[in-house]
Amino acid sequence: MTPRRRRRSPEESRAELLAAAAQLIRERGPDNVSLRQIAEAAGVAHGLVTHYFGTYAALVREVLRAENDRIEGRVREQIRAEQDVPTAAGIMGVLFGTLADERYLRLFVWAEMHADYRGAARPELVELIDAIEAGIRAALAGRPVPSRSRIEAVALIGLSAAYGFAIGGQSWLAGMGHDPDDPAHEAEFRGQLAAMLGTYMVEESGLEPTE
């Protein structure tokens, strides 16, 4: 039965559509949801979905943006827990924990494969790198700090490695003759990745890596 429609503000309608889309995509995956189904779940006319979001790919982009905002929030919480000094190990822990959710991973891959999302601005990522840079500058007060380009390179390498491992890690481990379900392999990879990123970050500042 179609939910009874009620009067609501444009802001409420948009927020409820976004929430309905997020729920359906989590349950069914982005390939198995339509704009009409989202409109029905939110109790609004089908035309309102295209009015607020345009295309289905644009709506998925907004769902992913909201998810990425939550990831950024968790990274910020991790940085605060480390006395405002961002560590590669802490940030990688948040990323790998997020990527263990296959529903998020499917959403990310779907969005990246569609032209409406590729190349889109990611303000949440810029803000996250700003926070990392601020933490590094505070921790290294009075000493040389890595350049913005070095910090961005570390973020890009870390994201590429974490997402790549989440997508293909089990297949690659199996191909190497390892048990892909043994969590020790992920822990080893995460530890090695964090160590390499930390060393690379420190290298440009002229400081010696900590033992």
N, C-alpha and C positions, 0 to 999 in steps of 0.2 A: 504494500500500500504506500502510495506517495505521501510523505509527510505534509501536514497542512501548512500552507504558506502563511507567514505573518508579516506585518509591516516592520521594516528595520531600516536603519540608516545605511548609506552606501559603505561606510567603514565597517559596520557590522556584517553586511552582506559579503564584502570582500574577505574579511577575517574568517567567516564561517565557511566560505568556499575553500579557502586555503586549508582550514582544519579538516574539512571533509575530504579534500584531495589527498592530504597527508595520510589520513587514516586508510583510505582505499588503496593507496599506493603501497603502504606498509603491508596490507593484508594480501593484495593480489599481484604486486609488482607493477612497474610502470608500463609494461607492454599490455596489460590486461584491464586497463581502466579507460573509460571514455568521458568526454565532457558531459554527456547527458547523464551518465551515472553519478558524476560529481554533483551536478545540479539537483538531481533527485535526492541525493543524500543530504544536501544542504537545505532542501525545501525551497528552492528558488527556480525561476524560469530558466530554461536552457540558454536563452540569449544573454542572460546576465554574465555567464561564464566568459563568453567571448568579449563582452563589453569590458570587463575588468582585466582580463588577462590576454585576450587576443587568440592565441593558439594554445593547443595542449602542451607543446614543448615549452612555451613561455610560462605556463602554469607549473610545470614540473621544475623549471628553473627556480621559481619562487619557493617551492617546497624544499628544494635542495639548499637554497640560500638560508632558509630558516634553520635547516639541520646544521649547516656550516656555522651559523651564528652560535648554536649551542656548543659545537666543538670548540669554537674560539673561547666561549665562556669557560669551558672546562680547562682549557690551556691556561687562561688567565688565573683561574683558581689554583692550578698547579704551581704557577710562578709565584703567587702570593704565599703558598705553602712552603716555598723554598726561599722565603725571606726576600722576595722580589728579584732573585737571581735566577734567570732561566737556565736550565740544564738540558742538554740533549737527551739524557736518559729520561727525565721527567716528561718532556714533550713527546718523545717517542712512545712512552707508556700510554699517554692519552690517545695518541693516534692509533696505536695497535689495538687498544681497547675498543675504540670506535669502529675500526675496520673489522673487528670480530663479528659485528652485526651484518649479516649477509643482506638484510633488507636495505641498509644504507649503501652498501657497496653496489647493489644492483641499481639503485637510484643514481648514484654517481656515474657509473659506467653508461647508463642510458642517456643521461644528460650530456656527457662528453661526446657521445656518438651523434648528436644532433646539432645541426648547423645553428639553430636558434640559441644555443648555449655556448658553443665554442667561441673563445675569444671574449666572452662577456667579462665586464669589470667585476672584480671580487673585492669590494671594500672591506669585507671581514678579514681577508688575508692581509691587506695593507695595514689594517689596524693591528693585527696580530704581530706583524713584523715590527711595527712601531713600538709595541709593548716589549718585544724581545730586545730591540735596540736600546730602549730606555733602561731596561734592567741591566744590560751589559755595561752601559755607560756608568750607571750608578755603582756597579760592582768594581769597575776598573777606574774609579775616580782618580784623576791625576796621572794615569798611565795610558799608553797608546791603546786605542780601541779599534776593533775591526771596522772596515769601511762598510757602508750601506750595501754595496754590491757584494761583499763577502757574506754578509748576513743573509742577503736574499739568495745567494748561491747555496748556502747551507740549508735554508728553508726548502729550496727547490729540490736539492739532492735528497733531503730527508723525506719530503712528500713523495717524490718519485719512487724511492726505495720502499717506503711503507706501503703505498698503494699497489706497487708492482708485486710485492711479496703477498699481499692480501689476495690479489687476483690470480697469480700464477705460482705462488710458493709451493703449494702442495704437489702440483704436477712436476715442478722442477726437482723437489726433494725426492719424489718417487723415481724420477728419471736418473737421479744420482745413486739410487739404491738405498735410500733412507726411508724410514717409516714416516710418512707425511703427517700422521696423527700424533706423533710424539711431541708434546709441547716443548721439550728441551731444544728442539731445532729452532723454533721461533724465538725462544729466550736467548739462544746463542746469537742468532742473527740480529736481534734487537740490541743486545749488548755490544756487539762488534760495530754496528752502525752508529750507535751513540758515541762510542769511543772515537771512531774515525771523524765524525762530525765535530766533536769537541776539539780534537787535534787540529783539524783544518781551520776552525774558527780562531783558535789561539795563534796559529802560525803567523798570520799577517800582522798581528799586534807586536810580534817580537818576543812574546813571553814563552817560557818553557811550559809544555804540558805538565800537569800535576801527575805524580806517580800514582 
